[in-house]
Amino acid sequence: MKALQYRTIGQPPEVVEIETPEPGPGQVRLKVTAAGVCHSDSFIMSLPEEQYIYGLPLTLGHEGAGVVDKLGEGVEYLELGTSVAVYGPWGCGLCYECAQGRENYCVNAAKYGILPPGLGSPGAMAEYMIVNSPRHLVPLGDLDPVKNVSLTDAGLTPYHAIKGSLEKLHAGATAVVIGVGGLGHVAIQILRSMTSARVIALDVSEEKLTFATDVGAHQAFPSEPGAAVAVREATNGEGANVVFDFVANQATMDLGQAMMRAQGDQVLVGVGAGTLPVGLMAAPYETSIRSPYWGSRSELYEVLDLARGSGIDVHTEVFSLDNAPEAYEKLHNNQLLGRAVIVP
């Protein structure tokens, strides 16, 4: 079968022919219908050799959808041909967090070497993929897999982040979204669907600022030092109740803290890194900083139901598997609006 693999440190991914996998006991094989391209892929492929821990060759794709193609020994209650989405943050299934469906916070994953598909385990950018357990499959029903596969991360991650701050997103509140990319443009739509808060978007790209208002942002400002003043002016000097930072580098973290109001949340979703001063006199009173990761299995069900009910539209650009390297090139050059989807 064909697969897109990262094979050499520092080099672009390659389309290669590999053996079609067979499901072992308890596993499920999917015939892949769609796979999403994500900045996390670019991030791990940008790591130097001494920091890269994901194994080579690595079949990419942690956003996956497919139809059930073959069942491993012992798998029951799952019909062949069922259209499913893959829940990505796999855990041990035995710890307290996994029992709650929060496999994204499994306490044993690192100890047992359990890694998500496309981020250590073979991913969805192939004609077929193996899913280690049927509990990692969520029925898609009538949802189009190509239009909705990105919800498994680009929807689930902002949904999980937003749920953690819902009590602060009441009528009259303001939510700021920094970075209107694959996750940020979905976050705007989720905020508009689930809250009464005013949504302000920030980005360095004029095209993406227009895009932000197209998908529901009430206002959009360039992401520059003056943006904190613009947000305060738009909120009668009070600042943001919640800032969702989908970049999370030093510049955006500083910017987010500068526009917070007392008792606000600064939610760092992006994979960047930086430092922030904390303490009684370092930031507005009783502000919180969170760094959520992905989301729970039950939340993925909720995200897909939200897509059915409110018409969340993931802006997608579709590529064939043969053209998948082009999708990563466009992602690297910041030439994508929304999300790229690979269709084998």
Residue frames as qw, qx, qy, qz and C-alpha x, y, z in Angstrom:
[[0.000, 0.889, 0.458, 0.000, 0.00, 0.00, 0.00],
 [0.323, 0.594, -0.064, 0.734, 1.01, 3.66, -0.31],
 [0.510, -0.734, -0.348, 0.285, 1.90, 5.67, 2.78],
 [0.198, 0.854, -0.161, 0.454, 3.34, 9.08, 3.57],
 [0.828, -0.410, -0.213, 0.318, 6.34, 8.62, 5.84],
 [0.071, -0.928, 0.351, -0.099, 8.89, 10.78, 7.57],
 [0.977, 0.084, -0.107, 0.164, 12.05, 8.78, 6.90],
 [0.659, 0.190, -0.175, 0.707, 15.10, 11.03, 7.28],
 [0.326, -0.712, -0.314, 0.537, 15.74, 13.67, 9.95],
 [0.107, -0.589, 0.134, 0.790, 15.47, 17.15, 8.45],
 [0.009, -0.029, 0.723, 0.691, 14.06, 15.97, 5.11],
 [0.577, 0.021, -0.050, -0.815, 10.49, 16.28, 3.76],
 [0.684, 0.020, 0.677, -0.271, 8.13, 13.30, 4.10],
 [0.151, 0.298, -0.773, -0.539, 7.98, 10.81, 1.23],
 [0.851, 0.129, 0.076, -0.504, 5.26, 8.75, -0.43],
 [0.010, 0.415, -0.906, -0.076, 6.42, 5.13, -0.34],
 [0.805, -0.057, -0.456, -0.375, 5.13, 1.62, -0.89],
 [0.171, -0.370, 0.811, -0.419, 4.96, -0.50, 2.28],
 [0.207, -0.151, -0.964, -0.072, 3.32, -3.73, 3.29],
 [0.518, -0.463, -0.254, -0.673, -0.40, -3.63, 4.04],
 [0.118, -0.311, 0.766, -0.550, -0.73, -4.24, 7.81],
 [0.559, -0.293, -0.740, -0.231, -2.75, -7.06, 9.34],
 [0.466, -0.628, 0.177, -0.598, -4.67, -6.50, 12.60],
 [0.283, 0.163, -0.884, 0.335, -3.46, -8.44, 15.63],
 [0.341, -0.497, -0.788, 0.127, -5.66, -9.61, 18.51],
 [0.185, -0.709, -0.445, 0.515, -7.90, -6.81, 19.73],
 [0.133, -0.377, 0.252, 0.881, -6.97, -4.52, 16.83],
 [0.529, 0.688, 0.453, -0.203, -8.99, -3.05, 13.96],
 [0.390, -0.056, 0.465, 0.793, -7.86, -2.30, 10.42],
 [0.320, 0.752, 0.294, -0.496, -9.38, 0.71, 8.69],
 [0.511, 0.421, 0.434, 0.611, -9.47, 1.51, 5.01],
 [0.205, -0.446, -0.178, 0.853, -8.58, 5.17, 5.33],
 [0.286, 0.766, 0.537, 0.209, -11.04, 7.69, 3.87],
 [0.126, 0.901, -0.028, 0.414, -9.31, 10.89, 5.06],
 [0.711, -0.331, -0.257, 0.565, -6.35, 12.12, 7.10],
 [0.020, -0.993, -0.107, -0.056, -5.65, 15.62, 8.38],
 [0.608, 0.365, -0.217, 0.671, -2.41, 17.61, 8.13],
 [0.478, -0.851, -0.217, 0.031, -1.37, 19.36, 11.35],
 [0.111, 0.872, -0.370, 0.302, 1.28, 21.78, 12.62],
 [0.727, -0.525, 0.433, -0.091, 2.22, 19.13, 15.20],
 [0.921, 0.244, 0.201, 0.228, 3.55, 17.03, 12.31],
 [0.443, 0.782, -0.144, 0.414, 5.71, 19.91, 11.13],
 [0.387, -0.812, 0.347, -0.265, 6.85, 20.49, 14.69],
 [0.852, -0.328, 0.402, 0.071, 8.15, 16.95, 15.20],
 [0.819, 0.419, 0.179, 0.348, 9.74, 16.92, 11.73],
 [0.201, 0.889, -0.177, 0.372, 11.58, 20.13, 12.63],
 [0.693, -0.684, 0.227, -0.013, 13.23, 18.58, 15.70],
 [0.229, 0.684, -0.693, -0.012, 16.97, 17.93, 15.61],
 [0.712, 0.096, -0.693, -0.060, 18.08, 14.30, 15.78],
 [0.246, 0.105, -0.764, 0.587, 18.95, 14.46, 19.51],
 [0.357, 0.056, 0.424, -0.830, 15.39, 15.57, 20.36],
 [0.662, 0.104, -0.415, -0.616, 13.45, 13.36, 17.94],
 [0.312, -0.207, 0.859, -0.349, 11.85, 10.43, 19.82],
 [0.719, 0.254, 0.202, -0.615, 9.10, 9.22, 17.47],
 [0.699, -0.020, 0.697, 0.156, 10.92, 6.52, 15.51],
 [0.374, 0.601, -0.398, -0.583, 11.77, 6.21, 11.82],
 [0.063, -0.251, -0.401, -0.879, 10.24, 5.58, 9.41],
 [0.164, 0.346, 0.643, -0.663, 7.05, 7.16, 10.74],
 [0.025, 0.492, 0.704, 0.511, 3.76, 7.03, 8.84],
 [0.033, -0.032, 0.224, -0.973, 2.22, 10.44, 9.51],
 [0.416, -0.339, -0.484, -0.692, -1.36, 11.36, 10.31],
 [0.066, -0.118, -0.811, 0.569, -2.88, 11.69, 13.79],
 [0.520, 0.301, 0.228, -0.766, -6.21, 12.92, 12.40],
 [0.046, 0.111, -0.918, -0.377, -7.79, 9.88, 10.79],
 [0.694, 0.195, 0.311, -0.619, -11.08, 8.54, 9.49],
 [0.180, 0.253, -0.873, -0.377, -11.95, 5.37, 7.64],
 [0.838, -0.099, -0.148, -0.517, -14.27, 2.42, 7.26],
 [0.635, -0.394, 0.650, -0.140, -13.82, -0.74, 9.29],
 [0.569, 0.511, -0.555, -0.329, -12.06, -3.15, 6.95],
 [0.739, 0.060, -0.666, 0.077, -10.89, -6.11, 9.08],
 [0.609, -0.685, 0.161, -0.367, -11.20, -7.17, 12.72],
 [0.220, 0.454, -0.823, 0.261, -8.49, -8.74, 14.82],
 [0.534, -0.225, -0.814, 0.041, -9.18, -11.78, 16.97],
 [0.294, -0.394, -0.664, 0.564, -11.48, -11.03, 19.89],
 [0.108, 0.109, 0.000, -0.988, -12.98, -7.80, 18.53],
 [0.056, 0.495, 0.867, 0.026, -16.77, -7.84, 18.82],
 [0.058, 0.793, 0.496, -0.349, -19.74, -5.52, 18.27],
 [0.012, 0.659, -0.274, -0.700, -18.13, -3.68, 15.38],
 [0.761, 0.490, 0.422, -0.058, -19.51, -4.13, 11.88],
 [0.506, -0.036, 0.474, 0.720, -17.37, -4.15, 8.77],
 [0.195, 0.552, 0.497, 0.640, -17.94, -1.08, 6.63],
 [0.284, -0.855, -0.385, 0.200, -18.77, 1.21, 9.56],
 [0.350, 0.696, -0.053, 0.625, -17.56, 4.79, 8.98],
 [0.655, -0.649, -0.253, 0.293, -15.51, 5.95, 11.96],
 [0.147, 0.880, -0.293, 0.344, -13.21, 8.68, 13.22],
 [0.769, -0.009, -0.480, 0.422, -10.06, 7.79, 15.16],
 [0.443, -0.893, 0.027, -0.077, -9.60, 9.15, 18.68],
 [0.592, 0.653, -0.373, 0.290, -5.91, 10.01, 18.67],
 [0.078, -0.652, 0.604, -0.451, -4.47, 10.31, 22.21],
 [0.836, -0.113, -0.524, -0.117, -4.27, 6.61, 23.03],
 [0.324, -0.621, 0.550, -0.455, -3.80, 5.50, 26.63],
 [0.015, 0.220, -0.965, 0.141, -3.51, 2.30, 28.64],
 [0.572, -0.273, -0.540, -0.554, -7.26, 1.97, 29.16],
 [0.662, -0.302, -0.658, 0.194, -6.74, 0.91, 32.79],
 [0.276, -0.052, -0.416, 0.865, -5.82, 3.99, 34.82],
 [0.066, 0.613, 0.578, -0.535, -8.31, 6.37, 36.44],
 [0.159, 0.524, -0.189, -0.815, -7.97, 8.99, 33.70],
 [0.167, 0.084, -0.823, -0.536, -8.58, 6.42, 30.95],
 [0.018, -0.407, -0.898, 0.166, -11.60, 5.10, 32.86],
 [0.133, 0.679, 0.336, -0.639, -13.02, 8.63, 32.61],
 [0.620, 0.683, 0.348, 0.168, -12.34, 8.72, 28.86],
 [0.007, 0.969, -0.225, -0.106, -9.45, 11.16, 29.39],
 [0.925, 0.033, 0.149, 0.347, -6.83, 9.08, 27.62],
 [0.374, 0.802, -0.101, 0.454, -5.13, 12.36, 26.68],
 [0.225, -0.744, 0.456, -0.433, -3.98, 12.42, 30.32],
 [0.957, -0.102, -0.273, -0.003, -3.20, 8.70, 30.74],
 [0.414, -0.815, 0.401, -0.063, -0.72, 8.26, 33.60],
 [0.791, -0.229, 0.543, 0.167, 0.81, 5.12, 32.09],
 [0.716, 0.695, 0.059, -0.023, 1.27, 6.05, 28.42],
 [0.181, 0.838, -0.509, 0.079, 4.89, 7.18, 28.81],
 [0.529, -0.448, 0.708, -0.135, 5.79, 4.19, 30.99],
 [0.766, 0.177, 0.617, -0.016, 4.40, 1.69, 28.48],
 [0.220, -0.245, 0.577, 0.747, 5.55, 3.56, 25.36],
 [0.331, 0.629, 0.703, 0.022, 2.00, 4.14, 24.12],
 [0.119, -0.320, 0.213, 0.915, 2.09, 6.78, 21.38],
 [0.542, 0.573, 0.286, -0.544, -0.66, 8.31, 19.21],
 [0.721, 0.406, 0.467, 0.311, -1.01, 7.32, 15.57],
 [0.422, 0.799, 0.110, 0.413, 1.19, 9.54, 13.42],
 [0.141, -0.858, 0.339, -0.360, 3.07, 10.72, 16.50],
 [0.307, -0.502, 0.789, -0.178, 4.98, 7.54, 17.24],
 [0.595, 0.168, 0.784, -0.060, 2.62, 4.81, 16.03],
 [0.204, 0.146, 0.681, 0.688, 1.80, 4.30, 12.32],
 [0.228, 0.386, 0.285, -0.847, -0.71, 6.97, 11.34],
 [0.560, 0.543, 0.548, -0.300, -3.56, 7.58, 8.94],
 [0.345, 0.743, -0.301, -0.489, -1.70, 8.89, 5.89],
 [0.115, -0.219, 0.938, 0.243, -1.83, 5.54, 4.18],
 [0.508, -0.089, -0.594, -0.618, -4.35, 3.41, 2.37],
 [0.754, -0.425, -0.489, -0.109, -4.87, 1.32, 5.52],
 [0.008, -0.567, 0.553, -0.610, -4.12, 1.84, 9.21],
 [0.571, -0.257, -0.763, 0.161, -4.23, -0.25, 12.38],
 [0.368, -0.627, 0.152, -0.670, -6.11, 1.02, 15.42],
 [0.183, 0.281, -0.870, 0.361, -4.96, -0.66, 18.63],
 [0.089, 0.282, 0.853, -0.431, -8.40, -0.90, 20.23],
 [0.007, -0.575, -0.669, -0.471, -12.00, -0.45, 19.08],
 [0.263, -0.774, -0.437, 0.375, -12.52, 1.98, 21.97],
 [0.257, -0.438, 0.192, 0.840, -10.48, 4.48, 19.95],
 [0.055, 0.248, 0.678, 0.690, -13.13, 4.55, 17.22],
 [0.243, 0.427, 0.437, -0.753, -16.08, 6.96, 17.21],
 [0.429, 0.500, 0.717, 0.228, -18.89, 6.42, 14.66],
 [0.082, -0.141, 0.215, 0.963, -19.12, 9.17, 12.06],
 [0.398, 0.566, 0.632, -0.349, -22.62, 8.27, 10.92],
 [0.514, 0.745, 0.395, 0.156, -23.72, 10.62, 8.16],
 [0.145, -0.896, 0.199, 0.370, -20.80, 13.06, 8.55],
 [0.727, 0.653, -0.179, 0.116, -18.55, 13.43, 5.52],
 [0.835, -0.370, 0.008, 0.408, -15.13, 12.07, 6.61],
 [0.555, 0.356, 0.098, 0.745, -13.21, 14.45, 4.34],
 [0.091, -0.740, -0.092, -0.660, -14.93, 17.56, 5.70],
 [0.624, -0.698, 0.034, -0.348, -14.87, 16.41, 9.33],
 [0.881, -0.008, -0.335, 0.334, -11.72, 14.31, 9.89],
 [0.321, 0.449, -0.323, 0.769, -9.88, 17.38, 11.19],
 [0.546, -0.635, -0.010, -0.547, -12.36, 17.63, 14.06],
 [0.907, -0.238, -0.311, 0.156, -10.47, 14.76, 15.72],
 [0.588, -0.199, -0.200, 0.758, -7.77, 17.31, 16.63],
 [0.113, 0.208, 0.127, 0.963, -8.52, 20.73, 15.13],
 [0.491, -0.532, -0.324, -0.609, -12.01, 20.47, 16.64],
 [0.779, -0.431, -0.442, 0.111, -11.37, 18.38, 19.75],
 [0.557, -0.032, -0.298, 0.775, -8.39, 20.41, 20.99],
 [0.063, -0.285, 0.044, -0.956, -10.09, 23.85, 20.96],
 [0.629, -0.470, -0.416, -0.458, -13.33, 22.30, 22.25],
 [0.748, -0.331, -0.461, 0.343, -11.51, 20.84, 25.26],
 [0.358, 0.065, -0.205, 0.909, -9.72, 24.15, 25.83],
 [0.269, -0.382, -0.176, -0.867, -12.96, 26.15, 25.63],
 [0.686, -0.471, -0.518, -0.199, -14.91, 23.80, 27.93],
 [0.622, -0.219, -0.461, 0.594, -12.38, 24.46, 30.67],
 [0.134, -0.098, -0.159, 0.973, -13.27, 28.16, 30.64],
 [0.120, -0.523, -0.690, -0.487, -17.00, 28.06, 29.89],
 [0.327, -0.725, -0.536, 0.283, -18.02, 29.58, 33.22],
 [0.268, -0.537, 0.022, 0.800, -16.05, 32.72, 32.31],
 [0.082, 0.047, 0.596, 0.797, -17.58, 33.03, 28.83],
 [0.133, 0.609, 0.703, -0.342, -20.94, 34.41, 29.92],
 [0.261, 0.826, 0.390, 0.313, -22.98, 37.10, 28.18],
 [0.104, -0.990, 0.079, -0.049, -20.93, 40.28, 28.04],
 [0.692, -0.489, 0.403, 0.346, -17.61, 38.42, 28.28],
 [0.471, 0.783, -0.340, -0.222, -14.84, 38.65, 25.69],
 [0.878, -0.143, 0.390, 0.236, -12.81, 35.75, 24.29],
 [0.217, 0.811, -0.431, -0.331, -9.66, 36.44, 22.28],
 [0.943, 0.130, 0.272, 0.143, -8.35, 33.89, 19.78],
 [0.051, -0.799, 0.481, 0.356, -4.69, 34.35, 18.84],
 [0.133, -0.287, 0.875, 0.367, -3.81, 32.56, 15.60],
 [0.717, 0.350, 0.197, -0.570, -6.53, 31.93, 13.02],
 [0.164, 0.389, -0.851, -0.313, -5.09, 28.72, 11.59],
 [0.462, -0.081, -0.841, -0.269, -6.36, 25.16, 11.50],
 [0.325, -0.389, -0.778, 0.372, -7.40, 25.15, 15.16],
 [0.036, -0.260, -0.259, 0.930, -8.08, 28.84, 15.65],
 [0.350, -0.018, -0.380, -0.856, -10.72, 29.15, 12.93],
 [0.521, -0.323, -0.773, -0.162, -12.59, 26.20, 14.43],
 [0.296, -0.294, -0.601, 0.682, -12.26, 27.70, 17.93],
 [0.172, 0.062, -0.023, -0.983, -14.02, 30.84, 16.72],
 [0.533, -0.166, -0.571, -0.602, -16.95, 28.76, 15.47],
 [0.523, -0.299, -0.769, 0.214, -17.14, 26.70, 18.67],
 [0.139, -0.201, -0.408, 0.879, -17.12, 29.87, 20.77],
 [0.343, 0.000, -0.198, -0.918, -19.96, 31.31, 18.70],
 [0.590, -0.187, -0.699, -0.356, -21.93, 28.04, 18.95],
 [0.608, -0.316, -0.682, 0.256, -21.47, 27.42, 22.68],
 [0.329, -0.419, -0.381, 0.756, -21.19, 30.87, 24.28],
 [0.141, 0.918, 0.367, 0.059, -22.61, 34.38, 24.17],
 [0.480, -0.604, 0.121, 0.624, -19.15, 35.94, 24.46],
 [0.405, 0.877, -0.162, -0.201, -17.80, 38.52, 22.04],
 [0.882, -0.044, 0.282, 0.376, -15.01, 36.90, 19.99],
 [0.150, 0.923, -0.281, -0.214, -11.95, 38.91, 18.94],
 [0.940, 0.149, 0.137, 0.276, -9.38, 37.32, 16.63],
 [0.124, -0.869, 0.382, 0.287, -5.69, 38.22, 16.27],
 [0.883, 0.155, 0.316, 0.311, -3.33, 37.14, 13.50],
 [0.314, -0.530, 0.330, 0.715, -0.31, 38.47, 11.61],
 [0.219, 0.144, 0.741, 0.619, -1.97, 37.77, 8.24],
 [0.350, 0.199, 0.022, -0.915, -4.53, 40.18, 6.77],
 [0.523, 0.012, -0.698, -0.490, -6.01, 37.28, 4.81],
 [0.401, -0.219, -0.862, 0.221, -6.55, 35.31, 8.01],
 [0.074, 0.226, 0.437, -0.868, -8.07, 38.31, 9.77],
 [0.507, 0.119, -0.294, -0.801, -10.67, 38.49, 6.99],
 [0.529, -0.040, -0.837, -0.136, -11.09, 34.73, 7.29],
 [0.143, -0.140, -0.765, 0.612, -11.69, 35.12, 11.04],
 [0.358, 0.227, 0.224, -0.878, -14.62, 37.47, 10.51],
 [0.547, 0.121, -0.598, -0.573, -15.96, 35.21, 7.77],
 [0.524, -0.123, -0.842, 0.036, -16.19, 32.30, 10.25],
 [0.485, -0.678, -0.543, -0.102, -17.77, 34.35, 13.02],
 [0.462, -0.236, -0.324, 0.791, -15.34, 36.63, 14.87],
 [0.006, 0.904, 0.398, -0.158, -16.96, 39.90, 15.92],
 [0.085, 0.960, -0.246, -0.105, -13.70, 41.82, 15.49],
 [0.917, 0.075, 0.067, 0.387, -10.21, 41.08, 14.19],
 [0.081, -0.963, 0.238, 0.101, -6.95, 42.95, 14.83],
 [0.640, 0.549, -0.492, 0.215, -3.34, 42.47, 13.67],
 [0.858, -0.459, -0.143, 0.181, -1.37, 40.42, 16.18],
 [0.468, 0.498, -0.239, 0.690, 1.18, 43.04, 17.16],
 [0.306, -0.120, -0.584, 0.742, 2.11, 44.79, 20.44],
 [0.237, -0.053, 0.041, -0.969, -0.64, 47.36, 19.91],
 [0.491, -0.266, -0.728, -0.397, -3.28, 44.61, 19.86],
 [0.349, -0.347, -0.727, 0.480, -3.48, 44.64, 23.66],
 [0.067, 0.246, 0.165, -0.953, -4.52, 48.29, 23.53],
 [0.391, -0.038, -0.530, -0.751, -7.05, 47.52, 20.77],
 [0.467, -0.313, -0.826, -0.033, -8.61, 44.73, 22.85],
 [0.214, -0.371, -0.565, 0.706, -8.83, 46.94, 25.93],
 [0.191, 0.158, -0.106, -0.963, -10.43, 49.73, 23.90],
 [0.467, -0.124, -0.677, -0.556, -12.95, 47.24, 22.50],
 [0.550, -0.395, -0.728, 0.103, -13.82, 46.11, 26.05],
 [0.281, -0.885, -0.119, -0.353, -14.17, 49.54, 27.70],
 [0.024, 0.747, -0.541, 0.385, -10.71, 49.24, 29.18],
 [0.799, -0.397, 0.329, -0.310, -11.42, 45.96, 31.00],
 [0.006, 0.484, -0.860, -0.162, -9.58, 43.44, 28.81],
 [0.638, 0.066, -0.667, -0.379, -10.32, 39.83, 27.88],
 [0.797, -0.371, 0.272, -0.390, -12.02, 37.29, 30.10],
 [0.861, -0.116, 0.467, 0.167, -10.25, 34.43, 28.29],
 [0.295, 0.738, -0.490, -0.358, -7.37, 34.41, 25.81],
 [0.932, 0.071, 0.351, 0.050, -6.95, 31.26, 23.72],
 [0.026, 0.785, -0.516, -0.341, -3.41, 31.27, 22.30],
 [0.944, 0.246, 0.216, -0.030, -3.03, 28.87, 19.37],
 [0.544, 0.706, -0.360, 0.275, 0.58, 29.98, 18.77],
 [0.770, -0.635, 0.011, 0.053, 2.01, 30.21, 22.30],
 [0.681, 0.289, -0.193, 0.645, 5.41, 31.65, 21.49],
 [0.378, -0.315, -0.378, 0.784, 6.98, 34.31, 23.71],
 [0.042, -0.084, -0.182, -0.979, 5.48, 37.21, 21.73],
 [0.480, -0.393, -0.529, -0.579, 1.90, 35.91, 21.83],
 [0.578, -0.431, -0.627, 0.294, 2.16, 34.85, 25.47],
 [0.247, -0.198, -0.230, 0.920, 3.31, 38.35, 26.44],
 [0.228, -0.183, -0.351, -0.890, 0.54, 39.83, 24.31],
 [0.535, -0.433, -0.682, -0.245, -2.07, 37.59, 25.92],
 [0.476, -0.419, -0.543, 0.549, -1.04, 38.51, 29.44],
 [0.130, -0.064, -0.024, 0.989, -1.09, 42.23, 28.55],
 [0.371, -0.214, -0.369, -0.825, -4.78, 42.08, 27.60],
 [0.422, -0.323, -0.841, 0.096, -6.09, 39.94, 30.49],
 [0.385, -0.618, 0.039, -0.685, -8.58, 41.22, 33.01],
 [0.276, -0.348, 0.746, -0.496, -8.76, 40.13, 36.66],
 [0.677, 0.028, 0.652, -0.340, -9.97, 36.53, 37.18],
 [0.687, 0.550, -0.254, -0.402, -9.33, 35.77, 33.51],
 [0.882, -0.096, 0.435, 0.154, -7.90, 32.64, 31.89],
 [0.261, 0.722, -0.535, -0.354, -4.87, 32.55, 29.61],
 [0.907, 0.049, 0.407, -0.094, -5.10, 29.26, 27.74],
 [0.024, 0.657, -0.648, -0.386, -1.94, 28.14, 25.91],
 [0.894, 0.244, 0.312, -0.208, -2.93, 25.70, 23.17],
 [0.615, 0.720, -0.321, -0.021, -0.12, 26.14, 20.64],
 [0.951, -0.102, -0.101, 0.275, 3.09, 24.09, 20.70],
 [0.324, 0.712, -0.280, 0.557, 5.37, 27.10, 21.15],
 [0.695, -0.432, -0.418, 0.394, 7.14, 27.79, 24.42],
 [0.141, 0.655, -0.144, 0.728, 8.01, 30.77, 26.55],
 [0.379, -0.271, -0.666, 0.583, 7.89, 32.08, 30.11],
 [0.208, -0.732, -0.292, -0.580, 5.43, 34.33, 31.91],
 [0.049, 0.265, -0.587, 0.764, 5.80, 36.18, 35.22],
 [0.545, -0.506, -0.622, -0.244, 3.38, 34.92, 37.87],
 [0.368, -0.214, -0.565, 0.707, 2.47, 36.14, 41.32],
 [0.038, -0.739, -0.559, 0.375, 0.30, 38.69, 43.08],
 [0.024, 0.803, -0.039, -0.594, 1.90, 41.73, 41.43],
 [0.300, -0.240, 0.705, 0.596, 2.91, 40.15, 38.13],
 [0.094, -0.269, -0.753, -0.593, -0.51, 39.87, 36.45],
 [0.478, -0.373, -0.087, -0.790, -4.12, 40.93, 37.04],
 [0.425, -0.272, 0.695, -0.513, -5.55, 39.42, 40.23],
 [0.675, 0.062, 0.677, -0.285, -6.59, 35.77, 40.17],
 [0.642, 0.541, -0.366, -0.402, -5.71, 35.12, 36.55],
 [0.827, -0.170, 0.536, 0.011, -5.02, 31.51, 35.60],
 [0.305, 0.591, -0.634, -0.394, -2.69, 30.00, 33.01],
 [0.848, 0.018, 0.504, -0.166, -3.62, 26.61, 31.53],
 [0.192, 0.494, -0.716, -0.455, -1.97, 24.42, 28.91],
 [0.828, 0.105, 0.414, -0.363, -4.61, 21.83, 27.89],
 [0.071, -0.350, 0.847, 0.393, -3.75, 18.85, 25.69],
 [0.205, -0.101, -0.863, -0.452, -6.05, 17.40, 23.01],
 [0.583, -0.200, 0.088, -0.783, -9.33, 16.16, 24.57],
 [0.475, -0.108, 0.822, -0.294, -11.26, 13.19, 25.96],
 [0.072, 0.149, 0.915, 0.368, -13.05, 10.43, 24.08],
 [0.096, 0.672, 0.700, -0.224, -16.45, 11.65, 25.25],
 [0.042, 0.714, -0.012, -0.699, -15.59, 15.16, 24.08],
 [0.050, -0.184, 0.725, 0.661, -14.92, 13.83, 20.58],
 [0.068, 0.504, 0.856, 0.097, -18.49, 12.49, 20.53],
 [0.003, -0.784, -0.379, 0.491, -19.65, 15.96, 21.60],
 [0.069, -0.511, 0.376, 0.770, -17.60, 17.70, 18.91],
 [0.045, 0.091, 0.845, 0.526, -19.06, 15.50, 16.18],
 [0.010, 0.665, 0.739, -0.107, -22.57, 16.10, 17.51],
 [0.048, -0.725, -0.083, 0.683, -21.85, 19.83, 17.49],
 [0.068, -0.259, 0.624, 0.734, -20.79, 19.54, 13.85],
 [0.034, 0.393, 0.877, 0.273, -24.08, 17.81, 13.03],
 [0.079, -0.747, -0.617, 0.236, -26.18, 20.38, 14.84],
 [0.081, -0.856, -0.080, 0.505, -24.56, 23.77, 14.30],
 [0.685, 0.702, 0.115, 0.157, -22.81, 23.36, 10.98],
 [0.406, -0.743, 0.382, 0.370, -19.22, 23.90, 12.13],
 [0.776, 0.629, 0.004, 0.047, -17.34, 24.17, 8.88],
 [0.618, -0.498, 0.379, 0.476, -13.68, 23.17, 8.84],
 [0.460, 0.808, -0.219, -0.297, -12.18, 24.99, 5.89],
 [0.787, -0.207, 0.537, 0.220, -10.35, 22.23, 4.02],
 [0.414, 0.683, -0.476, -0.369, -8.00, 21.98, 1.08],
 [0.940, -0.026, 0.325, -0.103, -7.93, 18.44, -0.29],
 [0.162, 0.664, -0.694, -0.227, -4.82, 16.62, -1.56],
 [0.939, 0.102, -0.304, -0.126, -4.30, 13.11, -2.88],
 [0.833, -0.481, 0.183, 0.205, -1.87, 10.83, -1.07],
 [0.755, 0.299, 0.161, 0.561, 0.55, 11.24, -3.97],
 [0.196, 0.709, 0.030, 0.676, 0.45, 15.02, -3.48],
 [0.627, -0.713, -0.298, 0.094, 0.64, 14.91, 0.32],
 [0.618, -0.195, -0.069, 0.759, 4.21, 16.33, 0.47],
 [0.122, 0.471, 0.251, 0.837, 2.86, 19.46, -1.24],
 [0.472, -0.757, -0.364, -0.268, 0.36, 19.91, 1.61],
 [0.702, -0.542, -0.151, 0.437, 3.21, 19.95, 4.14],
 [0.462, 0.136, 0.146, 0.864, 5.18, 22.38, 2.00],
 [0.130, -0.644, -0.318, -0.683, 2.19, 24.75, 1.94],
 [0.636, -0.709, -0.304, 0.025, 1.73, 24.31, 5.70],
 [0.684, -0.269, -0.058, 0.676, 5.41, 25.11, 6.30],
 [0.268, 0.198, 0.217, 0.918, 5.14, 28.25, 4.13],
 [0.119, 0.430, 0.511, -0.735, 1.94, 29.38, 5.89],
 [0.207, 0.108, -0.507, -0.830, -0.02, 29.12, 2.65],
 [0.233, -0.354, -0.894, -0.145, -3.02, 27.18, 3.98],
 [0.413, -0.285, 0.130, -0.855, -6.31, 28.64, 5.10],
 [0.868, -0.198, 0.090, -0.447, -7.84, 26.22, 7.56],
 [0.671, -0.337, 0.660, -0.011, -6.83, 22.57, 7.28],
 [0.419, 0.431, -0.688, -0.406, -5.30, 20.33, 4.62],
 [0.819, -0.059, 0.475, -0.317, -6.84, 16.88, 4.21],
 [0.073, 0.389, -0.850, -0.347, -5.24, 13.90, 2.51],
 [0.843, 0.166, 0.228, -0.459, -7.57, 11.50, 0.67],
 [0.421, -0.286, 0.817, 0.270, -5.93, 8.18, -0.29]]
